[in-house]
Amino acid sequence: MNRPPLPPFTEATATHKVRLAEDGWNSRDPSRVALAYTQDSRWRNRAEFFTGRAAIEEFLARKWQRELDYRLVKELWAFTGDHIAVRFVYEWRDDSDQWYRAHGNEQWEFDEHGLMRRREASINDVRIAPSDRRFHWPLGPRPAEHPGLTELGL
């Protein structure tokens, strides 16, 4: 099964791949998101290391049970061949209504079918006041007219 755009990436196809990933994650649907990864995809997310789609789905389900009202913006940082690097920011709140802004970067490696076979993510959370939030669109994909990270100064 192919998952376009396929490597080798151009700036346009890498940018499109990043937006597709952002839209998928903003769905907060672990099974949908997991389909973008190989069956044996290797992940590092913060200090967690795991392998495979089932582990990805379990991780994402746990993540979105804890990270409420999750909204994400990703931006292409660099690309070459079958690799893409992104920076991202997401906002979420916990069950006590404390808001956070998470800043991070990821390195992605893809197979020839456009499935991600490796994901390395480094992420830091910062507490924010509700009045400091920047992402207010309805839950789901970021609207096309909503500014990206550079435009927001993030």
C-alpha beads as a LAMMPS data file, in Angstrom:
LAMMPS data file: protein, C-alpha beads

154 atoms
153 bonds

1 atom types
1 bond types

-500.0 500.0 xlo xhi
-500.0 500.0 ylo yhi
-500.0 500.0 zlo zhi

Masses

1 110.0

Atoms # bond

1 1 1 0.000 0.000 0.000
2 1 1 1.393 3.383 -1.016
3 1 1 0.918 6.446 1.176
4 1 1 1.765 9.443 -1.048
5 1 1 3.654 11.626 -1.291
6 1 1 6.475 9.137 -1.745
7 1 1 10.206 9.673 -1.357
8 1 1 12.447 11.052 -2.654
9 1 1 10.882 14.264 -1.389
10 1 1 10.903 17.715 -2.930
11 1 1 10.150 20.806 -0.885
12 1 1 6.541 20.715 -2.129
13 1 1 5.997 17.005 -1.407
14 1 1 7.731 17.208 1.981
15 1 1 5.570 20.194 2.941
16 1 1 2.467 18.280 1.848
17 1 1 3.545 15.179 3.829
18 1 1 3.973 17.343 6.943
19 1 1 0.477 18.840 6.558
20 1 1 -1.063 15.388 6.055
21 1 1 0.638 14.232 9.266
22 1 1 -0.618 17.308 11.126
23 1 1 -4.189 16.710 9.929
24 1 1 -4.000 13.066 10.955
25 1 1 -2.751 13.865 14.449
26 1 1 -5.395 16.573 14.864
27 1 1 -8.045 13.897 14.247
28 1 1 -6.945 12.328 17.551
29 1 1 -7.853 8.925 16.057
30 1 1 -5.082 6.470 17.056
31 1 1 -6.005 3.813 14.481
32 1 1 -6.139 6.363 11.641
33 1 1 -2.799 7.888 12.629
34 1 1 -1.118 4.483 13.022
35 1 1 -1.839 3.634 9.367
36 1 1 0.810 6.189 8.314
37 1 1 3.538 4.001 9.884
38 1 1 5.093 0.696 8.883
39 1 1 4.036 -2.414 10.795
40 1 1 7.442 -2.402 12.506
41 1 1 7.882 1.359 12.829
42 1 1 10.372 2.364 15.547
43 1 1 9.535 5.311 17.784
44 1 1 11.147 7.465 20.393
45 1 1 8.713 9.910 21.941
46 1 1 10.302 11.874 24.769
47 1 1 11.724 9.091 26.959
48 1 1 9.531 6.272 25.583
49 1 1 10.850 3.777 23.042
50 1 1 8.593 1.282 21.264
51 1 1 8.048 -0.569 17.993
52 1 1 5.038 -1.399 15.835
53 1 1 1.588 -0.129 14.935
54 1 1 -0.128 -1.740 17.923
55 1 1 2.260 0.053 20.290
56 1 1 1.710 3.310 18.371
57 1 1 -2.067 2.998 18.716
58 1 1 -1.781 2.231 22.438
59 1 1 0.552 5.176 22.979
60 1 1 -1.695 7.608 21.076
61 1 1 -4.855 6.445 22.862
62 1 1 -3.130 7.019 26.207
63 1 1 -1.742 10.375 25.056
64 1 1 -5.098 11.790 23.946
65 1 1 -6.884 10.579 27.076
66 1 1 -4.466 12.746 29.055
67 1 1 -3.904 15.645 26.614
68 1 1 -7.380 17.146 26.277
69 1 1 -8.450 19.676 23.617
70 1 1 -5.263 18.851 21.679
71 1 1 -4.458 21.123 18.706
72 1 1 -1.231 20.777 16.718
73 1 1 0.682 22.777 14.111
74 1 1 3.674 21.211 12.302
75 1 1 6.167 22.964 10.036
76 1 1 8.766 21.573 7.669
77 1 1 12.290 22.139 8.975
78 1 1 14.410 20.173 6.470
79 1 1 14.222 17.225 4.071
80 1 1 16.384 14.980 1.932
81 1 1 15.643 11.765 0.070
82 1 1 13.506 9.671 2.429
83 1 1 13.947 11.880 5.538
84 1 1 11.932 14.835 6.821
85 1 1 12.586 16.965 9.910
86 1 1 9.772 19.034 11.401
87 1 1 9.249 21.400 14.267
88 1 1 5.883 21.532 15.927
89 1 1 3.838 23.161 18.643
90 1 1 0.677 21.827 20.203
91 1 1 -1.607 23.090 22.927
92 1 1 -3.559 20.951 25.349
93 1 1 -5.023 20.980 28.816
94 1 1 -5.037 18.415 31.562
95 1 1 -8.072 17.274 33.558
96 1 1 -7.522 20.089 36.097
97 1 1 -7.853 22.666 33.243
98 1 1 -4.164 23.615 33.289
99 1 1 -3.126 24.550 29.732
100 1 1 0.223 23.657 28.190
101 1 1 2.088 24.478 25.026
102 1 1 4.385 21.700 23.848
103 1 1 7.349 22.629 21.642
104 1 1 9.167 19.903 19.779
105 1 1 10.964 18.551 16.797
106 1 1 10.814 15.240 15.015
107 1 1 12.984 13.353 12.591
108 1 1 11.153 11.023 10.227
109 1 1 12.400 8.225 7.967
110 1 1 10.140 6.733 5.282
111 1 1 10.076 3.513 3.292
112 1 1 9.558 3.407 -0.465
113 1 1 5.758 3.267 0.014
114 1 1 5.653 6.568 1.925
115 1 1 5.080 4.895 5.311
116 1 1 7.109 6.194 8.232
117 1 1 9.483 3.535 9.499
118 1 1 11.161 5.641 12.170
119 1 1 10.092 8.616 14.292
120 1 1 12.307 10.411 16.809
121 1 1 10.547 13.138 18.854
122 1 1 11.941 15.568 21.411
123 1 1 9.285 17.593 23.233
124 1 1 9.130 20.144 26.064
125 1 1 5.916 21.298 27.754
126 1 1 5.427 24.830 29.060
127 1 1 2.506 25.827 31.298
128 1 1 0.436 28.620 29.782
129 1 1 -2.540 30.664 30.908
130 1 1 -5.758 30.129 28.942
131 1 1 -5.400 33.709 27.683
132 1 1 -2.010 32.790 26.119
133 1 1 -3.472 30.114 23.845
134 1 1 -2.918 30.603 20.103
135 1 1 -4.837 27.614 18.698
136 1 1 -8.582 28.204 18.961
137 1 1 -10.028 26.451 15.917
138 1 1 -12.707 23.766 16.442
139 1 1 -11.244 20.334 17.222
140 1 1 -10.033 18.611 14.068
141 1 1 -7.755 19.771 11.244
142 1 1 -6.295 23.266 11.372
143 1 1 -8.224 25.523 8.968
144 1 1 -6.276 26.416 5.814
145 1 1 -6.383 30.136 6.671
146 1 1 -4.980 29.640 10.196
147 1 1 -1.372 30.904 10.412
148 1 1 1.526 28.501 10.802
149 1 1 4.264 28.573 13.418
150 1 1 6.472 31.100 11.666
151 1 1 3.570 33.492 11.118
152 1 1 2.597 33.144 14.795
153 1 1 6.139 33.819 15.964
154 1 1 6.369 30.416 17.657

Bonds

1 1 1 2
2 1 2 3
3 1 3 4
4 1 4 5
5 1 5 6
6 1 6 7
7 1 7 8
8 1 8 9
9 1 9 10
10 1 10 11
11 1 11 12
12 1 12 13
13 1 13 14
14 1 14 15
15 1 15 16
16 1 16 17
17 1 17 18
18 1 18 19
19 1 19 20
20 1 20 21
21 1 21 22
22 1 22 23
23 1 23 24
24 1 24 25
25 1 25 26
26 1 26 27
27 1 27 28
28 1 28 29
29 1 29 30
30 1 30 31
31 1 31 32
32 1 32 33
33 1 33 34
34 1 34 35
35 1 35 36
36 1 36 37
37 1 37 38
38 1 38 39
39 1 39 40
40 1 40 41
41 1 41 42
42 1 42 43
43 1 43 44
44 1 44 45
45 1 45 46
46 1 46 47
47 1 47 48
48 1 48 49
49 1 49 50
50 1 50 51
51 1 51 52
52 1 52 53
53 1 53 54
54 1 54 55
55 1 55 56
56 1 56 57
57 1 57 58
58 1 58 59
59 1 59 60
60 1 60 61
61 1 61 62
62 1 62 63
63 1 63 64
64 1 64 65
65 1 65 66
66 1 66 67
67 1 67 68
68 1 68 69
69 1 69 70
70 1 70 71
71 1 71 72
72 1 72 73
73 1 73 74
74 1 74 75
75 1 75 76
76 1 76 77
77 1 77 78
78 1 78 79
79 1 79 80
80 1 80 81
81 1 81 82
82 1 82 83
83 1 83 84
84 1 84 85
85 1 85 86
86 1 86 87
87 1 87 88
88 1 88 89
89 1 89 90
90 1 90 91
91 1 91 92
92 1 92 93
93 1 93 94
94 1 94 95
95 1 95 96
96 1 96 97
97 1 97 98
98 1 98 99
99 1 99 100
100 1 100 101
101 1 101 102
102 1 102 103
103 1 103 104
104 1 104 105
105 1 105 106
106 1 106 107
107 1 107 108
108 1 108 109
109 1 109 110
110 1 110 111
111 1 111 112
112 1 112 113
113 1 113 114
114 1 114 115
115 1 115 116
116 1 116 117
117 1 117 118
118 1 118 119
119 1 119 120
120 1 120 121
121 1 121 122
122 1 122 123
123 1 123 124
124 1 124 125
125 1 125 126
126 1 126 127
127 1 127 128
128 1 128 129
129 1 129 130
130 1 130 131
131 1 131 132
132 1 132 133
133 1 133 134
134 1 134 135
135 1 135 136
136 1 136 137
137 1 137 138
138 1 138 139
139 1 139 140
140 1 140 141
141 1 141 142
142 1 142 143
143 1 143 144
144 1 144 145
145 1 145 146
146 1 146 147
147 1 147 148
148 1 148 149
149 1 149 150
150 1 150 151
151 1 151 152
152 1 152 153
153 1 153 154
